[in-house]
Amino acid sequence: MKDIVKSNPDKWYGRNLTEANEWTNIGQELKLEQFLNEEDHIKAIQHYFLHLIDELDKLKKEYPNVPWKSM
């Protein structure tokens, strides 16, 4: 996960990446205002979520050793 954040620090952030006994995670954030400025903000949000799903799929393939777990 550290490599993912390190490769794109402007996009990804990490939490507890150095703590061995803690849950770790990575994520992205965008402010709601960025979507509200769009002509169709619902469509913009949907597009963003679909983009994130595609990106996650690519990360899973690029980093197969990360313990990806579905709930």
C-alpha positions, -999 to 999 in steps of 0.1 A, spaced: 0 0 0 29 23 7 40 19 -29 6 29 -42 6 61 -21 42 68 -30 36 64 -67 7 90 -67 8 111 -35 -14 138 -51 -42 113 -56 -39 87 -28 -35 91 10 -27 63 35 -36 56 71 -16 35 96 7 23 68 36 18 93 16 2 121 19 -36 121 -10 -42 145 -35 -17 130 -59 -18 101 -44 0 72 -61 17 43 -56 40 13 -81 63 -2 -89 93 -23 -110 124 -15 -127 150 -36 -147 179 -23 -184 179 -31 -180 213 -46 -161 199 -74 -191 179 -85 -216 206 -78 -199 228 -104 -207 203 -131 -238 208 -153 -250 173 -142 -235 168 -108 -252 133 -104 -237 121 -136 -203 135 -126 -204 116 -92 -214 84 -110 -185 88 -134 -161 94 -106 -172 62 -88 -170 42 -119 -135 56 -125 -125 45 -89 -138 10 -95 -117 7 -127 -87 21 -109 -91 -4 -80 -93 -32 -105 -60 -21 -120 -44 -18 -86 -55 -53 -77 -38 -66 -108 -6 -45 -103 -3 -53 -66 -15 -89 -62 4 -94 -29 -17 -68 -11 -42 -86 11 -73 -75 -8 -104 -85 12 -140 -82 1 -166 -78 27 
